[in-house]
Amino acid sequence: MAGRQTLGVVFVHGIASSAKTWDAVRVALAQTEDLTDVEPQPRFEYATGLFGRGWLNPSRALRVLPSIDTVADSLAAYLDTEIADLQRLVLVGHSMGGLIIQRYLARMLHRGRGHDLARIRRIVLLACPNTGSDLLLSLRKQISLRNRQEQQLRPFDEQVSDTHAIVLRHIVNAPGVTANSCPIPFSVYAGETDRVVLAASARSVFPDALSLPGDHFTILREERTFSTLKQLLREAARAEPPRHAASTSSPGPQTDGTSSAAEDPSPKAGSVVGGSGTGSVTAGGDIIGSAIGEGSTAATPADLLRRRNKGGPVRTVRGGGERSVTAGGDIIGSAIGDDSETR
């Protein structure tokens, strides 16, 4: 059994793939003498494929491919049981595997298990479709037949973009460990010649995202990928545990929209709270973004990603007091405080 001081590495594969996709990486790590305290963990796998239910195989008509949420919960069970004794972990995801890892983090925070994430020293994403992939999109829609995995790989999926916002605020930019936050460094890489997941999607809004040689598949067999991953593991092995944050009454990310009005009132869905200082953006009870600084701004994650990639129009409401922001007749936000701004 792995000891407590071992740095465990968990690999999460992508759609229509398997744990075998990591074989070359596992061999490279095993041949590195100064990584003796680094141990790749037992294979984590899940049911996946590009085709929908029963496509060309009637015997599978009663089976369904799990959603990213379901696979994220399977990953949680794997980490809680099979490697529960390890106190230091690195999670590495390729393609959709990166989305599964991010969804796992968001769901753990929703359950108030931020402290349990403190053993994760780093997240590595390789060619992850953070804003989706449009490769052969029309054909994929025809052959996927209710494939929930493929659907969330389409450009600007709402749940995926909301998950990114939670991860950015409560993981990447978290000040310390609480029940609803945990700072974990992310290392994000695009494939230089990847046509399946373009560089803009792989990098998305993650700070300091870089590129590595290879296309969507050969990136896992490139020497520079091996050397990069080895260096990240060395750094993770030396890293100190994240510090615990001071006690705070700020609500964490919630996905069920519930709160105690007497003890911890939450902002209304779709609101932006705060003009000066720091505010938070909510949707359906989830904290999905933040507004920081005087005359602060905020937007939904989907809007942020669309404006980043398409330069879409922005509608703004300014002024003291409270104002509403509408789109298509629906109230989608409010601005409270002097010089506050909602987009």
VEXLODO-928706 format. One record per residue (C-alpha): residue in one letter; x, y, z. Coordinates in steps of 0.2 Angstrom, whole numbers, plus 2048, in hexadecimal, padded with zeros to 3 digits. Each point is the difference from the previous one (the first is absolute). Example, Ala and Ser with C-alpha at 12.3 -4.5 7.8 and 13.67 -1.06 7.14 Angstrom:
<nodes>
<code = A	xx = 83E	yy = 7EA	zz = 827>;
<code = S	xx = 806	yy = 811	zz = 7FD>;
</nodes>
This chain:
<nodes>
<code = M	xx = 800	yy = 800	zz = 800>;
<code = A	xx = 806	yy = 811	zz = 7FC>;
<code = G	xx = 807	yy = 80A	zz = 80E>;
<code = R	xx = 7FA	yy = 811	zz = 806>;
<code = Q	xx = 80F	yy = 809	zz = 7F9>;
<code = T	xx = 7FE	yy = 7F9	zz = 7EF>;
<code = L	xx = 7FB	yy = 80C	zz = 7F3>;
<code = G	xx = 7F2	yy = 7F7	zz = 7F6>;
<code = V	xx = 7FC	yy = 804	zz = 7EE>;
<code = V	xx = 7EE	yy = 7FD	zz = 7FA>;
<code = F	xx = 7FE	yy = 801	zz = 7ED>;
<code = V	xx = 7EE	yy = 803	zz = 7F8>;
<code = H	xx = 7FE	yy = 7FC	zz = 7EE>;
<code = G	xx = 7F4	yy = 808	zz = 7F4>;
<code = I	xx = 7F1	yy = 7FB	zz = 7F5>;
<code = A	xx = 801	yy = 7F1	zz = 7F6>;
<code = S	xx = 810	yy = 7FB	zz = 808>;
<code = S	xx = 806	yy = 7F6	zz = 80F>;
<code = A	xx = 80E	yy = 7FF	zz = 80D>;
<code = K	xx = 80B	yy = 7F8	zz = 7F3>;
<code = T	xx = 803	yy = 811	zz = 7F9>;
<code = W	xx = 80B	yy = 804	zz = 80E>;
<code = D	xx = 80C	yy = 7F1	zz = 7FE>;
<code = A	xx = 80E	yy = 80A	zz = 7F8>;
<code = V	xx = 7FF	yy = 80D	zz = 80E>;
<code = R	xx = 801	yy = 7F2	zz = 80D>;
<code = V	xx = 80F	yy = 7F8	zz = 7F8>;
<code = A	xx = 809	yy = 811	zz = 7FF>;
<code = L	xx = 7FD	yy = 804	zz = 813>;
<code = A	xx = 805	yy = 7EE	zz = 805>;
<code = Q	xx = 811	yy = 803	zz = 7F7>;
<code = T	xx = 804	yy = 810	zz = 809>;
<code = E	xx = 80C	yy = 7FD	zz = 80F>;
<code = D	xx = 7FC	yy = 80F	zz = 80A>;
<code = L	xx = 7ED	yy = 7FD	zz = 801>;
<code = T	xx = 801	yy = 7F1	zz = 80B>;
<code = D	xx = 7F3	yy = 808	zz = 80C>;
<code = V	xx = 7F4	yy = 803	zz = 7F2>;
<code = E	xx = 7F4	yy = 7F2	zz = 7FD>;
<code = P	xx = 7F3	yy = 7FF	zz = 7F1>;
<code = Q	xx = 7F0	yy = 7F9	zz = 808>;
<code = P	xx = 7F5	yy = 7F1	zz = 7FA>;
<code = R	xx = 7F7	yy = 804	zz = 7F0>;
<code = F	xx = 7F1	yy = 80B	zz = 801>;
<code = E	xx = 7F4	yy = 7FC	zz = 7F2>;
<code = Y	xx = 7ED	yy = 803	zz = 7FB>;
<code = A	xx = 7F4	yy = 7FC	zz = 7F2>;
<code = T	xx = 802	yy = 80B	zz = 7F1>;
<code = G	xx = 7FE	yy = 801	zz = 7ED>;
<code = L	xx = 7FB	yy = 80B	zz = 7F2>;
<code = F	xx = 7F0	yy = 7F6	zz = 7FC>;
<code = G	xx = 7F0	yy = 801	zz = 809>;
<code = R	xx = 7F5	yy = 7F2	zz = 807>;
<code = G	xx = 7FF	yy = 7F0	zz = 7F6>;
<code = W	xx = 809	yy = 808	zz = 7F0>;
<code = L	xx = 805	yy = 7F1	zz = 7F6>;
<code = N	xx = 7FF	yy = 7F5	zz = 80F>;
<code = P	xx = 7EE	yy = 7FB	zz = 806>;
<code = S	xx = 807	yy = 7F7	zz = 80F>;
<code = R	xx = 804	yy = 810	zz = 807>;
<code = A	xx = 7F0	yy = 809	zz = 7FD>;
<code = L	xx = 7FC	yy = 7FF	zz = 813>;
<code = R	xx = 810	yy = 808	zz = 805>;
<code = V	xx = 804	yy = 813	zz = 801>;
<code = L	xx = 810	yy = 809	zz = 800>;
<code = P	xx = 803	yy = 809	zz = 810>;
<code = S	xx = 7FF	yy = 813	zz = 801>;
<code = I	xx = 80F	yy = 80A	zz = 805>;
<code = D	xx = 7F8	yy = 803	zz = 811>;
<code = T	xx = 7FE	yy = 7ED	zz = 803>;
<code = V	xx = 812	yy = 7FD	zz = 7FB>;
<code = A	xx = 806	yy = 80E	zz = 80B>;
<code = D	xx = 7F7	yy = 7F7	zz = 80F>;
<code = S	xx = 808	yy = 7F0	zz = 7FB>;
<code = L	xx = 811	yy = 809	zz = 801>;
<code = A	xx = 7FB	yy = 806	zz = 811>;
<code = A	xx = 7FC	yy = 7EE	zz = 806>;
<code = Y	xx = 810	yy = 7FA	zz = 7F8>;
<code = L	xx = 80B	yy = 80D	zz = 80A>;
<code = D	xx = 7F6	yy = 7FD	zz = 810>;
<code = T	xx = 802	yy = 7ED	zz = 800>;
<code = E	xx = 80E	yy = 7F9	zz = 7F5>;
<code = I	xx = 80D	yy = 80D	zz = 805>;
<code = A	xx = 7F9	yy = 808	zz = 810>;
<code = D	xx = 810	yy = 7FD	zz = 809>;
<code = L	xx = 80A	yy = 80C	zz = 7F5>;
<code = Q	xx = 803	yy = 812	zz = 807>;
<code = R	xx = 807	yy = 807	zz = 7F0>;
<code = L	xx = 7F9	yy = 7FF	zz = 7EE>;
<code = V	xx = 802	yy = 807	zz = 7EF>;
<code = L	xx = 7F1	yy = 7FE	zz = 7F4>;
<code = V	xx = 804	yy = 800	zz = 7ED>;
<code = G	xx = 7F2	yy = 801	zz = 7F3>;
<code = H	xx = 801	yy = 7FE	zz = 7ED>;
<code = S	xx = 7F2	yy = 807	zz = 7F5>;
<code = M	xx = 7EF	yy = 7FD	zz = 809>;
<code = G	xx = 809	yy = 7F9	zz = 80E>;
<code = G	xx = 805	yy = 812	zz = 805>;
<code = L	xx = 7ED	yy = 805	zz = 800>;
<code = I	xx = 7FD	yy = 7F1	zz = 80B>;
<code = I	xx = 80D	yy = 805	zz = 80D>;
<code = Q	xx = 7F9	yy = 812	zz = 800>;
<code = R	xx = 7EE	yy = 7FA	zz = 803>;
<code = Y	xx = 807	yy = 7F5	zz = 80E>;
<code = L	xx = 807	yy = 80F	zz = 808>;
<code = A	xx = 7F0	yy = 80A	zz = 7FF>;
<code = R	xx = 7F5	yy = 7F2	zz = 806>;
<code = M	xx = 80C	yy = 7FE	zz = 80F>;
<code = L	xx = 7FF	yy = 812	zz = 805>;
<code = H	xx = 7ED	yy = 800	zz = 7FE>;
<code = R	xx = 800	yy = 7F2	zz = 80D>;
<code = G	xx = 80A	yy = 80A	zz = 80C>;
<code = R	xx = 810	yy = 7F5	zz = 7FE>;
<code = G	xx = 80D	yy = 80D	zz = 7FC>;
<code = H	xx = 80B	yy = 7F9	zz = 80E>;
<code = D	xx = 800	yy = 7EF	zz = 7F7>;
<code = L	xx = 808	yy = 808	zz = 7F1>;
<code = A	xx = 80F	yy = 807	zz = 809>;
<code = R	xx = 80A	yy = 7F0	zz = 7FC>;
<code = I	xx = 800	yy = 804	zz = 7EE>;
<code = R	xx = 810	yy = 809	zz = 7FC>;
<code = R	xx = 7FD	yy = 804	zz = 7EE>;
<code = I	xx = 7F4	yy = 7FE	zz = 7F1>;
<code = V	xx = 807	yy = 7FD	zz = 7EF>;
<code = L	xx = 7F5	yy = 802	zz = 7F0>;
<code = L	xx = 806	yy = 7FA	zz = 7EF>;
<code = A	xx = 7F6	yy = 805	zz = 7F1>;
<code = C	xx = 7F0	yy = 802	zz = 80A>;
<code = P	xx = 7F1	yy = 808	zz = 7F6>;
<code = N	xx = 7FC	yy = 80D	zz = 80D>;
<code = T	xx = 7F5	yy = 80A	zz = 7F4>;
<code = G	xx = 7FC	yy = 7F1	zz = 7F5>;
<code = S	xx = 804	yy = 7F8	zz = 7EF>;
<code = D	xx = 7F8	yy = 804	zz = 7F0>;
<code = L	xx = 809	yy = 7F3	zz = 7F6>;
<code = L	xx = 7F3	yy = 7F6	zz = 7F5>;
<code = L	xx = 7F2	yy = 807	zz = 80B>;
<code = S	xx = 7F2	yy = 7FD	zz = 7F4>;
<code = L	xx = 805	yy = 7EE	zz = 7FE>;
<code = R	xx = 803	yy = 7FD	zz = 812>;
<code = K	xx = 7EE	yy = 806	zz = 804>;
<code = Q	xx = 7F9	yy = 7F3	zz = 7F3>;
<code = I	xx = 80A	yy = 7F1	zz = 807>;
<code = S	xx = 801	yy = 804	zz = 813>;
<code = L	xx = 7ED	yy = 7FD	zz = 803>;
<code = R	xx = 7FE	yy = 807	zz = 811>;
<code = N	xx = 812	yy = 7FE	zz = 805>;
<code = R	xx = 801	yy = 80B	zz = 80F>;
<code = Q	xx = 813	yy = 800	zz = 800>;
<code = E	xx = 801	yy = 806	zz = 7EE>;
<code = Q	xx = 7F2	yy = 80D	zz = 803>;
<code = Q	xx = 80B	yy = 809	zz = 80E>;
<code = L	xx = 80F	yy = 800	zz = 7F3>;
<code = R	xx = 7F6	yy = 80C	zz = 7F5>;
<code = P	xx = 806	yy = 812	zz = 800>;
<code = F	xx = 7FB	yy = 80B	zz = 80F>;
<code = D	xx = 7F6	yy = 7F3	zz = 80A>;
<code = E	xx = 7F8	yy = 809	zz = 80E>;
<code = Q	xx = 803	yy = 7F4	zz = 80E>;
<code = V	xx = 813	yy = 7FE	zz = 7FB>;
<code = S	xx = 802	yy = 813	zz = 800>;
<code = D	xx = 7F7	yy = 802	zz = 811>;
<code = T	xx = 80C	yy = 7F3	zz = 806>;
<code = H	xx = 80F	yy = 80A	zz = 7FA>;
<code = A	xx = 7FA	yy = 80F	zz = 809>;
<code = I	xx = 7FF	yy = 7F6	zz = 811>;
<code = V	xx = 811	yy = 7F9	zz = 7FD>;
<code = L	xx = 808	yy = 810	zz = 7FC>;
<code = R	xx = 7F9	yy = 809	zz = 80F>;
<code = H	xx = 800	yy = 7F3	zz = 80D>;
<code = I	xx = 80F	yy = 7F5	zz = 7FB>;
<code = V	xx = 80C	yy = 80A	zz = 7F5>;
<code = N	xx = 7FE	yy = 810	zz = 809>;
<code = A	xx = 7FA	yy = 7FA	zz = 811>;
<code = P	xx = 809	yy = 809	zz = 80E>;
<code = G	xx = 800	yy = 7F1	zz = 80B>;
<code = V	xx = 7F8	yy = 7EF	zz = 805>;
<code = T	xx = 7EE	yy = 801	zz = 806>;
<code = A	xx = 7F1	yy = 7F4	zz = 7FF>;
<code = N	xx = 7FC	yy = 809	zz = 7EF>;
<code = S	xx = 811	yy = 804	zz = 7F9>;
<code = C	xx = 812	yy = 7F9	zz = 7FE>;
<code = P	xx = 80E	yy = 807	zz = 7F7>;
<code = I	xx = 808	yy = 7F4	zz = 7F3>;
<code = P	xx = 80C	yy = 805	zz = 7F3>;
<code = F	xx = 7FB	yy = 7FC	zz = 7EE>;
<code = S	xx = 80C	yy = 7FD	zz = 7F1>;
<code = V	xx = 7F7	yy = 801	zz = 7F0>;
<code = Y	xx = 807	yy = 7FB	zz = 7EF>;
<code = A	xx = 7F9	yy = 800	zz = 7EE>;
<code = G	xx = 807	yy = 7F5	zz = 7F2>;
<code = E	xx = 80A	yy = 80A	zz = 7F3>;
<code = T	xx = 7F8	yy = 7F7	zz = 7F1>;
<code = D	xx = 7F0	yy = 7FB	zz = 808>;
<code = R	xx = 7F1	yy = 802	zz = 7F5>;
<code = V	xx = 7F4	yy = 7F6	zz = 80B>;
<code = V	xx = 801	yy = 80D	zz = 80E>;
<code = L	xx = 807	yy = 811	zz = 7FA>;
<code = A	xx = 80D	yy = 809	zz = 80B>;
<code = A	xx = 7F3	yy = 80E	zz = 804>;
<code = S	xx = 7F4	yy = 7F3	zz = 808>;
<code = A	xx = 80E	yy = 7F6	zz = 809>;
<code = R	xx = 807	yy = 810	zz = 808>;
<code = S	xx = 7EF	yy = 808	zz = 803>;
<code = V	xx = 801	yy = 80D	zz = 80E>;
<code = F	xx = 80D	yy = 7F7	zz = 80A>;
<code = P	xx = 80F	yy = 80B	zz = 805>;
<code = D	xx = 811	yy = 7FB	zz = 7F9>;
<code = A	xx = 7FA	yy = 7F2	zz = 7F5>;
<code = L	xx = 80D	yy = 7FA	zz = 7F3>;
<code = S	xx = 802	yy = 7F4	zz = 7F2>;
<code = L	xx = 809	yy = 7F0	zz = 7FD>;
<code = P	xx = 805	yy = 7F7	zz = 7F0>;
<code = G	xx = 7F4	yy = 7F4	zz = 7F8>;
<code = D	xx = 7EE	yy = 7FE	zz = 7FA>;
<code = H	xx = 7F2	yy = 7FA	zz = 80B>;
<code = F	xx = 807	yy = 7EF	zz = 802>;
<code = T	xx = 812	yy = 801	zz = 7FD>;
<code = I	xx = 802	yy = 80D	zz = 80E>;
<code = L	xx = 7FF	yy = 7F1	zz = 80C>;
<code = R	xx = 810	yy = 7F8	zz = 7F7>;
<code = E	xx = 80B	yy = 80F	zz = 7FE>;
<code = E	xx = 810	yy = 801	zz = 80A>;
<code = R	xx = 7FD	yy = 812	zz = 805>;
<code = T	xx = 7EF	yy = 7FB	zz = 808>;
<code = F	xx = 80A	yy = 7F3	zz = 80A>;
<code = S	xx = 80D	yy = 80C	zz = 805>;
<code = T	xx = 7F3	yy = 80D	zz = 805>;
<code = L	xx = 7F6	yy = 7F4	zz = 80A>;
<code = K	xx = 80F	yy = 7FA	zz = 809>;
<code = Q	xx = 805	yy = 812	zz = 805>;
<code = L	xx = 7EE	yy = 803	zz = 806>;
<code = L	xx = 800	yy = 7F1	zz = 80A>;
<code = R	xx = 811	yy = 805	zz = 808>;
<code = E	xx = 7F8	yy = 810	zz = 805>;
<code = A	xx = 7F1	yy = 7F8	zz = 807>;
<code = A	xx = 80A	yy = 7F4	zz = 80A>;
<code = R	xx = 809	yy = 80F	zz = 809>;
<code = A	xx = 7F0	yy = 80B	zz = 801>;
<code = E	xx = 7F9	yy = 804	zz = 811>;
<code = P	xx = 7EE	yy = 7FD	zz = 804>;
<code = P	xx = 7F4	yy = 80E	zz = 7FD>;
<code = R	xx = 7FD	yy = 80C	zz = 80E>;
<code = H	xx = 7EF	yy = 800	zz = 809>;
<code = A	xx = 7F7	yy = 810	zz = 7FE>;
<code = A	xx = 7FA	yy = 80B	zz = 80F>;
<code = S	xx = 7EE	yy = 7FD	zz = 805>;
<code = T	xx = 7F4	yy = 809	zz = 7F4>;
<code = S	xx = 7ED	yy = 801	zz = 7FF>;
<code = S	xx = 800	yy = 802	zz = 7ED>;
<code = P	xx = 7F5	yy = 7F2	zz = 7F8>;
<code = G	xx = 809	yy = 7F3	zz = 7F5>;
<code = P	xx = 7FB	yy = 7F9	zz = 7EF>;
<code = Q	xx = 7EF	yy = 7F9	zz = 801>;
<code = T	xx = 7F7	yy = 7F6	zz = 7F2>;
<code = D	xx = 7EF	yy = 7FD	zz = 808>;
<code = G	xx = 7FC	yy = 813	zz = 804>;
<code = T	xx = 7FC	yy = 7FC	zz = 812>;
<code = S	xx = 806	yy = 80B	zz = 80F>;
<code = S	xx = 7FA	yy = 805	zz = 811>;
<code = A	xx = 7F9	yy = 811	zz = 7FF>;
<code = A	xx = 802	yy = 803	zz = 813>;
<code = E	xx = 812	yy = 7FA	zz = 801>;
<code = D	xx = 808	yy = 802	zz = 7EF>;
<code = P	xx = 7F5	yy = 80A	zz = 7F3>;
<code = S	xx = 806	yy = 7FD	zz = 7EE>;
<code = P	xx = 7FF	yy = 80D	zz = 7F2>;
<code = K	xx = 7F1	yy = 7FD	zz = 7F4>;
<code = A	xx = 803	yy = 7F6	zz = 7F1>;
<code = G	xx = 809	yy = 80A	zz = 7F2>;
<code = S	xx = 805	yy = 80E	zz = 80B>;
<code = V	xx = 810	yy = 809	zz = 801>;
<code = V	xx = 803	yy = 807	zz = 812>;
<code = G	xx = 80D	yy = 80E	zz = 803>;
<code = G	xx = 806	yy = 80F	zz = 7F7>;
<code = S	xx = 810	yy = 803	zz = 80A>;
<code = G	xx = 80B	yy = 7F2	zz = 807>;
<code = T	xx = 7FB	yy = 7EF	zz = 7FC>;
<code = G	xx = 7EF	yy = 7F9	zz = 7FA>;
<code = S	xx = 7FA	yy = 7F0	zz = 7FA>;
<code = V	xx = 7F5	yy = 7FA	zz = 7F2>;
<code = T	xx = 7F3	yy = 7F3	zz = 802>;
<code = A	xx = 7F5	yy = 7F5	zz = 7F5>;
<code = G	xx = 7F3	yy = 7F4	zz = 806>;
<code = G	xx = 809	yy = 801	zz = 811>;
<code = D	xx = 811	yy = 7FC	zz = 7F9>;
<code = I	xx = 80E	yy = 80D	zz = 803>;
<code = I	xx = 807	yy = 801	zz = 7EE>;
<code = G	xx = 80B	yy = 80F	zz = 800>;
<code = S	xx = 806	yy = 80F	zz = 809>;
<code = A	xx = 801	yy = 813	zz = 7FE>;
<code = I	xx = 810	yy = 807	zz = 808>;
<code = G	xx = 805	yy = 813	zz = 802>;
<code = E	xx = 7F7	yy = 810	zz = 7FF>;
<code = G	xx = 7F4	yy = 801	zz = 7F2>;
<code = S	xx = 801	yy = 7EE	zz = 7FE>;
<code = T	xx = 7F8	yy = 7F5	zz = 7F2>;
<code = A	xx = 7F9	yy = 7EF	zz = 7FF>;
<code = A	xx = 7F9	yy = 7F4	zz = 7F3>;
<code = T	xx = 7FA	yy = 7EE	zz = 7FE>;
<code = P	xx = 80D	yy = 7F4	zz = 7FC>;
<code = A	xx = 7F8	yy = 7FC	zz = 7EF>;
<code = D	xx = 801	yy = 813	zz = 7FC>;
<code = L	xx = 812	yy = 801	zz = 805>;
<code = L	xx = 805	yy = 7F2	zz = 7F5>;
<code = R	xx = 7F6	yy = 806	zz = 7F1>;
<code = R	xx = 807	yy = 812	zz = 801>;
<code = R	xx = 811	yy = 7F9	zz = 802>;
<code = N	xx = 7FF	yy = 7F6	zz = 7F0>;
<code = K	xx = 7F3	yy = 80A	zz = 7F6>;
<code = G	xx = 801	yy = 811	zz = 806>;
<code = G	xx = 7ED	yy = 801	zz = 803>;
<code = P	xx = 7F6	yy = 80F	zz = 804>;
<code = V	xx = 7FF	yy = 806	zz = 812>;
<code = R	xx = 7F1	yy = 809	zz = 809>;
<code = T	xx = 803	yy = 80A	zz = 80F>;
<code = V	xx = 7F6	yy = 809	zz = 80D>;
<code = R	xx = 808	yy = 80C	zz = 80C>;
<code = G	xx = 7FC	yy = 80C	zz = 80E>;
<code = G	xx = 7FD	yy = 800	zz = 813>;
<code = G	xx = 7F3	yy = 7F6	zz = 809>;
<code = E	xx = 7F9	yy = 7F0	zz = 7F8>;
<code = R	xx = 7FD	yy = 7FD	zz = 7ED>;
<code = S	xx = 7FB	yy = 7F1	zz = 7F6>;
<code = V	xx = 808	yy = 7F8	zz = 7F1>;
<code = T	xx = 7F4	yy = 7F8	zz = 7F3>;
<code = A	xx = 803	yy = 7F5	zz = 7F1>;
<code = G	xx = 7F2	yy = 7FA	zz = 7F5>;
<code = G	xx = 7F3	yy = 807	zz = 80D>;
<code = D	xx = 808	yy = 7F6	zz = 80E>;
<code = I	xx = 808	yy = 807	zz = 80F>;
<code = I	xx = 811	yy = 7F9	zz = 801>;
<code = G	xx = 809	yy = 80A	zz = 80D>;
<code = S	xx = 800	yy = 80F	zz = 80B>;
<code = A	xx = 80D	yy = 80D	zz = 805>;
<code = I	xx = 801	yy = 806	zz = 812>;
<code = G	xx = 80B	yy = 80E	zz = 806>;
<code = D	xx = 808	yy = 810	zz = 7F9>;
<code = D	xx = 808	yy = 7FF	zz = 7EF>;
<code = S	xx = 7FC	yy = 7ED	zz = 7FF>;
<code = E	xx = 7FF	yy = 7F8	zz = 7EF>;
<code = T	xx = 7F8	yy = 7F0	zz = 7F9>;
<code = R	xx = 804	yy = 7F9	zz = 7EF>;
</nodes>
